[in-house]
Amino acid sequence: MAEQPDPCRLLPEAWRTPVRAELGFGQNVLAWFEPDLDSRLRFARELVVVTDRRVLTGSFSAEGGRS
């Protein structure tokens, strides 16, 4: 059986583990960007991830999950 490629391979290394924790089985990252404003328009490190099933947004913690 062929090894599946990492679905988070497009992301910067620092974001891979927390985003991987949010992905469903077989879900793949198609695109991402890192805006410098949060939902209140304050400077913050945020991430938007587009997958083949949904769009994830927010501040992802190093422990996994979004805040």
N, C-alpha and C positions, 0 to 999 in steps of 0.2 A: 504494500500500500504506500502510495506517495505521501510524503510529509506536506501538510498544508502550510502555506506561507502565513506569516504573522499578520493578522488583520490590522494591526496598529503600526505596520512598518513605515507608513507615510508620516507618522507623527514624530516630533522631536523626542528624544530619549526620555526627558523628564516627564512627559505626559503619557507615555505608553502604559505603565502599570496602572495608574488610576483609571484611564479610559478603558483598558482591557477589562477591568472589574465591572464596568457598566454595560459592556457589550453582551448581547444574547448569543447563544450558540449559532455559529455559522454567519454571524453578522460581520460585515466588512466596512472599514473606513474608506470612503470614496474621496472626501475632501475635508479640509479643516482650515481654520484661521484663528488667529490670536488677537482679538480686539483689546485695546488698552482702556476701555471704559466698561463699567458694570451697568446693570439695569437702571441704576439711579444716576447715571452719567458721571460717576466718580472714577478717578483713575484706579484701576485694579487689573490684575492679571487674570484674564478670562480665556475661555476656549469654546469654540463652536466646532462641532464635529458632525459631518454629514455622512450617514451610513446608507447602506442599501435598503434600510427599513425605517429610519427615523433621523431626527436632528437632535443632538445633545448639546446643551448649553450650560455654562456655569463655571464655577471655580472648582476644579477637581483637586481633592486632597491627596497627599502622598500615600495615605493609608487606603485609598480607593474611595470612590463615592464622590458625590457632588455636594457643594455647600450652597 
